[in-house]
Amino acid sequence: MKEKCGRYVLAAMCLISTSAFSSNLADTVVNVGDETGYSAFASGKTVAAIHQGNCNYSMVLLENQYVKFNTPDVVFLESNTKPTDNSWPYLEQAEMSAGYDWSFKKNGDPKSKWFGLMCDGIEDFDLQGSPVSIDSENISPELQDIKQANSLKCPATLTASGWVPTKNAGRPEEYIFQQLTGTDWSGFMFGFKNRDKDSFARISFCLVQGNNVLIGAAGNGSKQLSLDHKILDEIKMTLESVKFPQ
């Protein structure tokens, strides 16, 4: 069921020219993961080389930015003080017919900058938006459930002009949508608005590279976040620092 990566990835080069990501970059690289010799934790200023299942990628961390590796997730947090155990975002999983559905949550300040990351395979998505094929008749009910859950986590499809939202994203006035581009990967992010329209209740994003999809999310269930537009732009800057090894 795997497709060639070229079908899903927009070949693009993104030159990040902001001062935060240029001359001030630290040359320290920290390997983050659960393998021998790797760290479960990294903090800026540094480059975190993250080994998360089949997703291997690096991310620039600025001052007061942290990442933490859990199995199977990675969480990012910006904090003026070193995070305590209770201040970290965390993965919440709910059992479903085909494994577990999941979401990321965080206790405390609803205005803080954070997100969680999961790695999945391209075969578990319908990102192309193509008509149903004959082969799809042989897809198991379990895989159909997974694809349906992922269509809500990554509610966009790839077209000739780039990524565009699908109907699963909701009404266009209820979110901000932005395409993301990096070195040999492409993706998109959503900021889902609170009722007052001045802040975001949750964010989600998906980065597609080869046969892998890096899914990110931040939300608090019924306790909605209150992220301003500046934070959304800063998260985009962090995401566009992501590089996958060649």
Protein Blocks (a to p, Z undefined) as FASTA:
>chain_A
ZZcfklmpccdddddfbfklmmmpcfbdcdedjbehiafbdcddddddddehjbccdddd
dehiacddddfbdcddddfbdcdfklpccddddddfeopadddddehjfkbccddddddd
fklpcfkopacdfklmmpcfklmmmmmmmmmmmgccddfkbccddfknopfklpccdddd
dehiacdddddddfkopacfbdcddddehjbccdddddehjmccdddfklmmmmmmmmmm
pccdZZ
